[in-house]
Amino acid sequence: LKDRYEILKSLDIAKEVQQKLLPHGVPTIDGLDIAGKSIYCDQTGGDYIDFIDTQIEGNRTQIIAIGDVSGHGVPSALLMASARAFLRQRLALSGTLDQIINDVNVQFCNDVQQTGRFMTLFVCALDLSKYTLKWIRAGHDPALLYDPTVDEFSELKQGGGIPLGIDETYIYQESTVPKNTFKSGQILFIGTDGIWESRNENKEMFGKERVKKIIRENKDVKAQKIMAELLDALDTFMGSIVHSDDVTLIVVKIQ
């Protein structure tokens, strides 16, 4: 019992430390309405969410990142913390988005050698002075971009590279939303598979179509409200079933 108490105490401390690594609130940026949240199924988790205000190629850029380390619990939490540190440190130096992620991958590969673990990552860079959106997708599910003026969703699925930690020689390439198509009123949604792969009592998956439906029905409200509606719908869908995977999501409305 004493040993178990010490283990639980250590897990509580690990949870407290990891929670401090996650964003406390969301950034206030002219032109963007942002909401984001990460919910762990264990005391610690491998999902990663971050908002970083930085300079890329001389322009002020808002970095939005979401990731998912394979597995759960303390090992995944440790690797999530490492990936966060690598990304933030590398963003403090000069370079393009693809150069930054390539360097992060090399460092992450060194950490996960012979462990069989890896991390999917979706990183996007928003430059509102030029209304550009660039991203790199390292094995992560594509982000969704909804345009309410034409009532259409597009998937940011280009550049589908492999997850971080698999091959340190792999070269990631950034993708860009075509000029003049990234505009005010659009909604960007990024999530982890803990959302659409969640199953209810009938073994039915929540799926991405439900996510799209909720975004479409709430296109006129704040990002925080859209996020709340998504999470409420997921809880209702699952009923008494307990989450078996971490749930992380980011909603960005372009104003």
C-alpha positions, 0 to 999 in steps of 0.5 A: 500500500505504501509503494502504491501510494508513492506511485500515485503521488509521483503520477500526480506530480507528473500530471502537474508538471505536464499540465504546466507545459500545456498552454494556459489559455489561448493567444490573443491575436488580431485577426484570429479567434482561437480555442484549444484544449487537450484532455488526457485519458490517463493522469499523463498523456502523449497529446501535444498542443501549442501556440507560439508567436515567432518570426519566420523569414522575417515575418511575425508568424503564429505557430499552431502545433498539435501532436500525438505520441504513440502510446499513453501514460508517463513514457508518452508524456516524457516524449511529448515534453521533449518534442515541445522543447525541441520545437520551441528551441528550434523556432527561436533560431532562423529558418523556414518551417520545413528546415525547423521540422527537419531539425526537430525530427533529427533530435526526436529520433535520437530520443526514441532510438530502439523504443519503437515510439514515434510522434505524429505532428501537424504544424501550421504557420499563419502570417496575417500580414500576408494572409498566408497559411503554411503547414507540415503534416508529419503523419498526422491526420489532415486539418480541416479548412471550412469556407462558409461562403461556399459551404465547403470543407477542404483537407490540408492533406498535402505533404503527408510525411512520416511521423517524427522519430522514424527516420532522421534522414527524412526530408519534410516539405511545407505546403501552402494554401493557394494564394487568395483562398485563405481568407476572413470567415474561414474556420481551421480545425485540427485534432487528434484521432482520439476524437473521430476514433472514439466509439460508443456502446454500439462500437460505432465511431464518432467519425469526421462527418460529425465534426464537420456537421458541428462546425457547419452548424456553428459557423457563426459563433466564437471558436470557444463555442464551436470547441465546446459544442464538439466536446459536448457532442462527443460526450453525448455520443460516448454515453457511459463509455470512458475515453481510451485515448487522449482528445486534443483539438484546436479551432481557429476562426479567421476574422 
